[in-house]
Amino acid sequence: MNILLLGSGGREHALAWKLSQSPLLSNLFIAPGNAGTSSLGSNLSLTLTDFGSIRLAVIKHRIDMVVVGPEDPLVNGIHDFFLADHALRHIPVIGPVKQGAMLEGSKDFAKQFMNRHGIPTARHRTFDKLTIKHGVDFLHTLNPPFVLKADGLASGKGVIICETCDDAVREFTHMIQDSRFGAATNKVVIEEFLSGTELSVFILTDGVSYRLIPEAKDYKKIGAGDTGLNTGGMGSISPVPFADEIFMQKVEQRVIIPTIQGLFTEGIEYTGFIFFGLINVNGDPFVIEYNCRLGDPETESVIPRLKNDLVQLFMAVAGKSLHKETISVDPLFAASVMLVSAGYPGAYEKGKYITGEEKISDSMIFHAGTGLDHVNGRLVTTGGRVMAVTTMGVTMQEALAKGYQNIEKINFEGKTFRNDIGFDLS
């Protein structure tokens, strides 16, 4: 089977690493990929929203399946594009149609979906430029802190938490009137702050049945102790100690099953991953957000624990036979720590030489913002999040200790990372 994997981050490197282990795979193509994925298949220089070029590549390389890593192509309708094209409609796309991807593409759509199907979430309301005054009034009905969310996609950075009502009013007005996150803030969701510990739960679904894969806890803030600006993710841990059998039964009964049934009853064709961003409030799960794909950097700790043949699972999704598959999970802990460029998530420099990767032992490296220098072929930084170092251990502490030892061996100018991943799970 020839597979095209779309994306270029650490998530896609982890998926490529797993897909490449399958005896069912003939050829793997990654578009656009990164320096790490180039050793597992063929990188193709494609733009993820240029569906016409993707179509030509699929035909040229005789692709049998397309796996979509990031959200942008899904929210922009790549699955619908394939279904509407006579030459492509027979090719399975692992990822939902555009309407299903709206669970991530619009916070307002997701909240309304949860309301319709009785899925627990924070009290909320949505506002736009015409209803700013009503938004300010709603803020005054809430207790601090205050949560403001861009309705649309904002690269994981569209959530602002304010400690005072005055700050919240100012930020809310700024988000809408000044389009702080572009079109993503044409509408803003204001919601009640829920106090608890967050975690990410993932399922793979064929639209009728589903299978749980390992959960994870990610760390979004740039600074130790969850301080500073939101990022795309600074690290992750899997499994999550408090996600025991009792808690996960609540998640399935109150969140996952109503979501799958809701999609089915609303006639939304959904094949692929669903990411449930949850918060544990006194032992009860509430949904913070949906994503229509795997998380990053959660994938870098989840996928190494998945023992199944990933190609076989995806074939079961395409064939609507996922109910026949049993998920097998490694009991070891996986700890993933992201190395980022100085200045991230703000302005940062690229083209910094990376050294020391060859010295790593007992850890896996998943590249994100990396490339090869065109002059000398050396490994260089090309993005804010550069690479994830993932390590397995009998305990979370063992995995982290070994991982941080290996991180010291990798160097590039401005290397930055959090030294407290997992601090709240000890």
Secondary structure, 3 states (H helix, E strand, C coil): CEEEEEECCHHHHHHHHHHCCCCCCCEEEEEECCCCHHHCCEECCCCCCCHHHHHHHHHHCCCCEEEECCHHHHHCCHHHHHHHCCCCCCCCEECCCHHHHHHHHCHHHHHHHHHHCCCCECCEEEEEHHHHHHHHHHHCCCCCCEEEEECCCCCCCCEEEECCHHHHHHHHHHHHHCCCCHHHHCEEEEEECCCCEEEEEEEEECCCCEEEEEEEEECCEEECCCEEEECCCCEEEECCCCCCHHHHHHHHHHHHHHHHHHHHHCCCCCCEEEEEEEEEECCEEEEEEEECCCCCCCHHHHHHHECCCHHHHHHHHHCCCHHHCCCCECCCEEEEEEEECCCCCCCCCCCCECECHHHCCCCEEEECCEEECCCCCCEEECCCEEEEEEEEECCHHHHHHHHHHHHCCCECCCCECCCCCCHHHC
